[in-house]
Amino acid sequence: MAKRAAVAFSGVRTRSITRNEIYHRLEWFFDRHHDPSGKHTIPPAAPIAGLWRNLPLESLCVSMNQQVAVIPAWNSPLFHNVPIPWVSGTIPGSIGVKDVKNFGDLVDCVVFAYSVAGWNVS
Amino acid sequence: MSVRLVRALFVAIAALASLAGANPAQAAPKLTQQEIQALVDAHYDEEIKRLKLIIESRKQDAVVYLTGLTREEAKKALANKNEIAPILPKTPPVADPCEAPQRIFIRRNGQDTFQLGAVDVPVANAKGASASVTQDNLTHSNVVSINGRLQTVVARQHPLTRCADGKTIAAELPSTTLTQFGYMIAPFVDGQGATNNPRRNGESSSLQLGVDLQLAALGGPFINSQYLTLSPYYQTDFRGNANVQGAKAAWDFIEPEINLGGSRGVPNSYFDWFWQLRAEYDAKHVTDPGLTGLARSNYQWVGGSVQAHFTLFPSFEKIQPSKESLFPAIANRIFINAMANYYRDTNSGRDINLYEAELGYNLSDDGKSSVSIKYDSGTDKDTLQLMKKYLVGLNFKY
């Protein structure tokens, strides 16, 4: 009898990510020299205007949503093709890119986006 | 004896080697997550203490204020935030996505406001309008000089925020692959130039009344953001003598991956930079040139401008404190701007160029005041005046 190939039902599998990894991925987004397994270098209080200079926040939202190429450091798209929201409050307490003031806000925004997309964020 | 001596020598060498290689960061053990948690808890315990003190004093004020009221009156007052204000809002304040953040703008020119239909250019990054009045008592003359643009947004639809009757009407998740469109309609009054009293030869000015019809295209496979602006306008001079009708089309781009429109992330230690690119078509029919410097003719200018902005030795203090600026004393202070314009009048075949280079020094950390030396060479499209001049200036933005 032929051996059956293993089948992965990725559609029903709950995917997991840590807040720490999201933090590293965001740091890599802003600093391509960032070591994904090294120390964190961008503090949560870093103003977003200092990291996204002269550019409108909507282009940040578009740019984050366009990160679909596989990044070798993680062997996956930077934000796993999870849609990053523009507007806050679509679910009470959520924050969108439009209202991000600092790097910590952006981490919260992306963590929320992963949760909404069905990821388990620990 | 000799064995002991050799052993002692080895021990001494090993001790010296370990001392020489000692690294304070290696010597101090890294904290565990629990230990970090304890440190963070201690930090926030301080915050809790401060908040408790504030709450205690607020409570005392409330007791003083409510003393003498009935239970119902006191409950009503406690529930009214205008009487007893909450220290922290129950829900974080969120900007209304359907409400325009700003409707009226006073800026230097059209390039200062081109993103009106999307998110506004921050004031710190805008150039701002300038106006001056000079009265010369020796020659009994007055000069009024204006470089500014007043613009108001009368209608807008943000590409990422679908709104109708003041409410969002769709899920607010931007598409990862499709281009999303928005529009903006904004009438403007734009004044550039000077007027003299009594009138002098060579006086030149431009006063335009028009409307910007802007299409914003965000996302898609090719570029991050594009802004296409069509602007029909009527032009005269500051005395109202000229009669010019025209229409302008401009195409601006933003692509953070190549520093187009702005710069992203952590810059290198030597300089931070970005560039801007604008393609433009400007058609004018001059019925009466007045004092605009134009000739009675038709113009069809095709061309554009490219600008590059550099800041030397950027500061990392706020965005990456572990990285030091190369020269902290002058971090974020020295800047260089370069601009090149090229236009061709397809009616006459005339080409005009304008080049500008500027070297400046920021007097304040936020860059709102600076001194600079600027060199202009070439011909301005709107007045057709040939320039070759140096300008030392003190600049303010607000």
Contacts between the chains, C-beta under 8 A, distances in Angstrom:
chain1	res1	chain2	res2	distance
A	29	B	265	7.4
A	30	B	264	6.8
A	30	B	265	3.7
A	30	B	266	6.1
A	30	B	319	8.0
A	31	B	265	5.3
A	31	B	266	4.2
A	31	B	320	7.2
A	32	B	265	7.5
A	33	B	266	7.6
A	39	B	322	7.5
A	41	B	320	5.2
A	41	B	322	5.3
A	41	B	323	7.3
A	42	B	266	7.7
A	42	B	319	6.3
A	42	B	320	5.8
A	43	B	321	6.4
A	45	B	318	7.9
A	46	B	318	5.8
A	46	B	319	4.6
A	46	B	320	7.5
A	47	B	318	6.0
A	47	B	319	7.6
A	49	B	122	7.2
A	50	B	318	5.0
A	50	B	319	4.5
A	51	B	264	7.1
A	51	B	265	6.0
A	51	B	266	7.6
A	51	B	319	5.5
A	52	B	256	7.6
A	52	B	262	7.1
A	52	B	264	5.9
A	53	B	262	5.5
A	53	B	263	4.8
A	53	B	264	7.3
A	53	B	272	7.1
A	53	B	274	7.3
A	54	B	125	5.4
A	54	B	261	7.0
A	54	B	262	3.4
A	54	B	263	6.7
A	54	B	274	6.0
A	55	B	254	6.6
A	55	B	256	5.9
A	55	B	261	5.9
A	55	B	262	3.4
A	55	B	263	7.7
A	55	B	264	6.8
A	56	B	115	5.8
A	56	B	118	5.9
A	56	B	119	3.9
A	56	B	120	8.0
A	56	B	121	7.9
A	56	B	225	7.6
A	56	B	254	7.4
A	57	B	119	5.6
A	58	B	118	5.4
A	58	B	119	5.2
A	58	B	158	7.8
A	58	B	159	7.2
A	58	B	160	5.8
A	58	B	218	6.1
A	58	B	225	7.1
A	59	B	218	7.4
A	59	B	224	5.1
A	59	B	225	5.0
A	59	B	254	5.1
A	59	B	256	6.1
A	59	B	261	7.3
A	59	B	262	7.8
A	60	B	256	7.7
A	61	B	160	6.5
A	61	B	174	5.7
A	62	B	174	6.5
A	62	B	218	5.1
A	62	B	219	4.7
A	62	B	224	5.2
A	62	B	225	6.4
A	63	B	224	5.8
A	63	B	256	5.3
A	63	B	257	7.5
A	63	B	264	7.6
A	65	B	174	5.0
A	65	B	175	7.4
A	65	B	176	4.6
A	65	B	219	7.0
A	66	B	176	6.6
A	66	B	219	6.8
A	66	B	224	7.2
A	68	B	176	6.3
A	81	B	176	6.3
A	83	B	173	4.0
A	83	B	174	6.6
A	83	B	176	6.5
A	84	B	174	7.3
A	85	B	172	5.6
A	85	B	173	5.7
A	85	B	174	7.8
A	86	B	160	4.2
A	86	B	161	6.6
A	86	B	172	5.3
A	86	B	173	7.6
A	86	B	174	5.5
A	87	B	97	4.5
A	87	B	160	7.5
A	87	B	161	5.9
A	87	B	168	6.7
A	87	B	172	3.8
A	88	B	94	4.4
A	88	B	95	7.6
A	88	B	97	7.8
A	89	B	94	4.7
A	90	B	171	7.2
A	90	B	172	5.4
A	92	B	91	6.9
A	93	B	91	7.3
A	93	B	92	7.4
A	95	B	92	7.7
A	95	B	94	8.0
A	96	B	172	6.6
A	98	B	95	6.9
A	98	B	97	6.7
A	98	B	119	7.9
A	98	B	160	7.9
A	98	B	161	7.8
A	99	B	94	6.0
A	99	B	95	5.9
